[in-house]
């Protein structure tokens, strides 16, 4: 109860007014304030206790019933008795272990933890959607379930939400991610893959160390690690068709020793990105094959560990078309950003939902020339609050809710 009471002090979702533009402006203003409060109190995956308390207290304040899901997750349904298609709208709520380098008024108050991917903004957009839909609940053609999901950043939060029944009764689901590499006012939402699948690997090379002046008496794991690193590059260059986007990156080499000492052990680590799910097993197999063959050539032994993470985020064509139509109503007919090839090679656990039910995921541009170009996961990243009214309108259109005529104007 203490956490809940503390969160209540930060609740800003108390918009009043009519169903028209006055109420809309109050909802968006509350959304901006809510986003900045979340930014001040970031929490890592599966630790989002205060964040969950703020979300739940806000839903209470709006008169929306909710249930706990997957621990720190929250699920709420509007118009549960409506007879039309039941849609789900999702936001992620967790932060990253990054020390913020910004100076704005809403900077993180928790050293070494930061909303560096915009999940605070995603949550705020879903909360403003909740406020607007609640005011028009009797006009919704079908039920709308709101999913505030924990642990997207590598924690498989979507999987846990599904296991805890978050998708029960939902016919289609929609989500989005802000994207600083796309200009503000542009977006992408393709049929098929929009974001890649990913995985990581670790390779341990066990040799026999010794004096640097007598390498002939050693089995040098450092030399083997260099060879393995170079050889792994042939996977993408020579063994994967150019039509299938994929990446294998060695991101870490560790072989600590003294300047005159050849160590016993070297370790490699890296990342795998795939657009086509059928490439995963083949690329995993090639990493193991190449690492062990190269190790043998240098007289050392290789142990390969591969850790699948998320599958590719693959849109369903019908739902992607519906989301594109909602985006076009807001951003205009030239909204599509042609200069960003898709799928992008970042990954999203929204992929879990799209493997279970139809749905679509969009990347919506954040770069407005006012400092919102810093990439996600940068200590200088900051969410663009101008996205909040845009996404609230997109979500409201997908839900079939009315919008005030004047709300189509851009708002900061």
ZAMARGU-4260 file (C-alpha; in steps of 0.2 Angstrom, whole numbers, plus 5000, padded with zeros to 4 digits):
<rodrens>
0) 5000/5000/5000 | 5015/5012/5003 | 5020/5011/4985 | 5003/5013/4979 | 5000/5028/4990
5) 5017/5036/4984 | 5012/5033/4966 | 4995/5042/4969 | 5005/5058/4973 | 5011/5058/4955
10) 4995/5054/4946 | 4991/5067/4933 | 4977/5059/4924 | 4963/5069/4930 | 4956/5078/4915
15) 4939/5086/4916 | 4928/5094/4903 | 4917/5089/4888 | 4920/5076/4875 | 4926/5089/4863
20) 4943/5098/4860 | 4944/5105/4878 | 4943/5087/4885 | 4955/5082/4872 | 4968/5095/4876
25) 4967/5091/4894 | 4970/5072/4890 | 4985/5076/4880 | 4992/5088/4893 | 4989/5075/4906
30) 4998/5062/4895 | 5014/5073/4894 | 5014/5076/4912 | 5012/5057/4915 | 5026/5053/4903
35) 5038/5065/4912 | 5034/5058/4929 | 5037/5040/4922 | 5054/5046/4915 | 5059/5053/4932
40) 5056/5036/4940 | 5063/5022/4928 | 5063/5004/4933 | 5072/4989/4925 | 5064/4974/4918
45) 5053/4964/4931 | 5057/4978/4944 | 5043/4990/4938 | 5034/4991/4954 | 5032/5010/4956
50) 5028/5011/4937 | 5014/4998/4939 | 5007/5007/4954 | 5006/5023/4944 | 4998/5015/4930
55) 4985/5006/4941 | 4981/5021/4951 | 4979/5031/4935 | 4967/5018/4928 | 4957/5019/4945
60) 4956/5038/4943 | 4949/5036/4926 | 4936/5023/4932 | 4944/5009/4922 | 4945/4992/4930
65) 4961/4982/4928 | 4970/4966/4934 | 4988/4962/4937 | 4996/4952/4923 | 5013/4944/4924
70) 5018/4952/4940 | 5021/4971/4936 | 5010/4970/4920 | 4992/4977/4919 | 4978/4973/4908
75) 4962/4983/4907 | 4947/4981/4896 | 4934/4994/4890 | 4917/4991/4883 | 4918/4972/4887
80) 4900/4969/4882 | 4902/4977/4865 | 4898/4965/4851 | 4911/4970/4838 | 4929/4965/4835
85) 4940/4964/4851 | 4956/4973/4849 | 4971/4975/4860 | 4983/4990/4862 | 5000/4987/4870
90) 5013/4998/4878 | 5029/4992/4886 | 5034/5000/4903 | 5052/4995/4907 | 5068/5005/4907
95) 5087/5002/4903 | 5103/5001/4914 | 5110/5017/4907 | 5116/5033/4915 | 5106/5048/4908
100) 5116/5062/4901 | 5102/5074/4898 | 5099/5091/4908 | 5080/5093/4905 | 5068/5095/4920
105) 5062/5077/4919 | 5079/5069/4920 | 5080/5052/4928 | 5081/5052/4947 | 5089/5035/4948
110) 5107/5034/4944 | 5111/5021/4931 | 5093/5018/4925 | 5085/5028/4911 | 5070/5027/4900
115) 5082/5027/4885 | 5070/5018/4873 | 5054/5028/4875 | 5044/5016/4885 | 5038/5030/4896
120) 5031/5038/4880 | 5023/5022/4874 | 5015/5020/4892 | 5009/5038/4892 | 5001/5036/4874
125) 4991/5021/4880 | 4986/5030/4896 | 4979/5045/4886 | 4971/5032/4874 | 4963/5025/4890
130) 4956/5042/4896 | 4949/5046/4879 | 4941/5029/4876 | 4934/5029/4893 | 4925/5045/4889
135) 4917/5037/4874 | 4915/5019/4880 | 4897/5018/4875 | 4902/5022/4857 | 4915/5009/4855
140) 4910/4996/4842 | 4919/4982/4851 | 4929/4978/4867 | 4947/4986/4868 | 4960/4979/4880
145) 4975/4989/4886 | 4991/4979/4889 | 5004/4988/4900 | 5018/4976/4898 | 5034/4974/4908
150) 5051/4968/4903 | 5052/4971/4884 | 5071/4974/4886 | 5076/4956/4885 | 5065/4950/4898
155) 5052/4941/4887 | 5038/4951/4895 | 5026/4948/4881 | 5028/4929/4883 | 5024/4930/4901
160) 5009/4941/4898 | 5002/4929/4885 | 5005/4914/4898 | 4995/4924/4910 | 4980/4926/4899
165) 4983/4944/4892 | 4977/4939/4875 | 4961/4930/4880 | 4947/4935/4869 | 4957/4947/4859
170) 4955/4946/4840 | 4969/4958/4834 | 4983/4967/4843 | 4992/4984/4838 | 5008/4992/4844
175) 5021/5005/4840 | 5038/5011/4843 | 5045/5029/4842 | 5060/5029/4830 | 5072/5044/4830
180) 5079/5038/4814 | 5063/5042/4805 | 5058/5061/4803 | 5043/5067/4813 | 5027/5065/4803
185) 5033/5049/4794 | 5031/5031/4799 | 5033/5013/4792 | 5021/4999/4794 | 5024/4986/4781
190) 5015/4969/4778 | 5027/4956/4784 | 5043/4959/4794 | 5045/4976/4802 | 5059/4971/4815
195) 5071/4957/4815 | 5073/4942/4826 | 5088/4941/4837 | 5099/4930/4848 | 5116/4931/4856
200) 5131/4919/4857 | 5146/4915/4868 | 5161/4906/4862 | 5175/4900/4874 | 5191/4895/4867
205) 5202/4884/4878 | 5220/4883/4874 | 5236/4881/4884 | 5245/4897/4889 | 5263/4901/4892
210) 5277/4913/4890 | 5275/4925/4875 | 5293/4922/4870 | 5289/4903/4867 | 5273/4903/4857
215) 5278/4886/4850 | 5275/4878/4868 | 5257/4885/4869 | 5241/4883/4861 | 5236/4901/4858
220) 5217/4905/4861 | 5220/4923/4857 | 5226/4919/4839 | 5211/4907/4838 | 5199/4920/4844
225) 5205/4932/4830 | 5203/4918/4817 | 5185/4914/4823 | 5180/4932/4823 | 5186/4934/4805
230) 5179/4918/4799 | 5161/4921/4806 | 5160/4936/4794 | 5158/4923/4780 | 5141/4918/4786
235) 5133/4934/4780 | 5144/4937/4766 | 5145/4920/4758 | 5132/4908/4765 | 5116/4918/4767
240) 5106/4924/4752 | 5107/4943/4750 | 5088/4944/4749 | 5087/4939/4767 | 5093/4952/4779
245) 5104/4945/4793 | 5118/4951/4804 | 5131/4942/4814 | 5142/4953/4825 | 5156/4949/4837
250) 5154/4962/4850 | 5166/4957/4863 | 5183/4948/4864 | 5191/4944/4881 | 5208/4936/4884
255) 5215/4945/4899 | 5233/4942/4903 | 5250/4951/4906 | 5260/4958/4891 | 5272/4944/4891
260) 5259/4930/4895 | 5249/4920/4882 | 5233/4915/4892 | 5224/4899/4893 | 5207/4905/4888
265) 5199/4918/4877 | 5180/4922/4876 | 5170/4929/4862 | 5152/4936/4862 | 5141/4943/4849
270) 5124/4946/4842 | 5113/4938/4829 | 5099/4947/4819 | 5088/4938/4807 | 5073/4944/4796
275) 5067/4926/4791 | 5064/4915/4805 | 5069/4900/4795 | 5087/4907/4795 | 5089/4905/4813
280) 5093/4887/4815 | 5105/4887/4800 | 5114/4903/4806 | 5116/4896/4823 | 5123/4879/4816
285) 5135/4889/4805 | 5142/4899/4820 | 5145/4882/4830 | 5152/4874/4814 | 5164/4888/4810
290) 5170/4891/4828 | 5174/4873/4831 | 5183/4871/4815 | 5194/4886/4817 | 5198/4882/4835
295) 5203/4864/4829 | 5215/4872/4816 | 5224/4882/4829 | 5225/4867/4842 | 5212/4874/4854
300) 5194/4868/4859 | 5179/4878/4857 | 5163/4878/4867 | 5148/4887/4859 | 5133/4893/4868
305) 5119/4901/4858 | 5104/4910/4866 | 5088/4914/4856 | 5080/4930/4861 | 5065/4937/4850
310) 5058/4931/4834 | 5056/4943/4820 | 5041/4955/4822 | 5030/4950/4807 | 5014/4960/4803
315) 4998/4952/4797 | 4993/4961/4780 | 4975/4965/4785 | 4979/4973/4802 | 4994/4982/4794
320) 4983/4989/4781 | 4971/4995/4795 | 4985/5003/4805 | 4992/5011/4789 | 4975/5019/4786
325) 4974/5026/4804 | 4991/5033/4802 | 4987/5041/4785 | 4972/5049/4792 | 4983/5058/4805
330) 4999/5061/4795 | 4993/5063/4778 | 4995/5052/4762 | 5014/5055/4761 | 5017/5048/4778
335) 5027/5033/4773 | 5046/5035/4775 | 5054/5026/4760 | 5072/5029/4766 | 5071/5016/4780
340) 5073/4998/4774 | 5063/4986/4783 | 5064/4975/4793 | 5076/4986/4803 | 5088/4975/4813
345) 5083/4979/4830 | 5071/4967/4839 | 5055/4968/4849 | 5045/4955/4860 | 5029/4961/4852
350) 5034/4947/4840 | 5026/4935/4853 | 5009/4943/4851 | 5010/4942/4832 | 5014/4924/4833
355) 4998/4921/4843 | 4985/4932/4835 | 4984/4944/4820 | 4990/4961/4822 | 5002/4975/4817
360) 5017/4985/4823 | 5022/5002/4817 | 5038/5013/4819 | 5033/5031/4820 | 5046/5045/4817
365) 5052/5056/4831 | 5066/5067/4823 | 5058/5085/4822 | 5075/5094/4822 | 5073/5099/4840
370) 5085/5086/4848 | 5075/5071/4846 | 5087/5063/4834 | 5097/5053/4847 | 5095/5035/4844
375) 5086/5023/4856 | 5098/5016/4870 | 5108/5032/4870 | 5111/5041/4886 | 5106/5057/4877
380) 5090/5050/4870 | 5073/5059/4875 | 5056/5054/4869 | 5047/5067/4858 | 5031/5072/4867
385) 5023/5078/4851 | 5020/5060/4847 | 5008/5058/4861 | 4993/5066/4852 | 4997/5057/4836
390) 4998/5040/4843 | 4982/5043/4854 | 4973/5047/4838 | 4979/5032/4829 | 4974/5021/4843
395) 4957/5029/4845 | 4954/5027/4826 | 4959/5008/4827 | 4946/5007/4842 | 4933/5015/4832
400) 4931/5030/4844 | 4925/5047/4839 | 4938/5061/4839 | 4935/5080/4840 | 4937/5088/4823
405) 4950/5101/4829 | 4961/5087/4837 | 4968/5083/4820 | 4979/5099/4823 | 4997/5095/4828
410) 5000/5098/4847 | 5017/5100/4856
</rodrens>
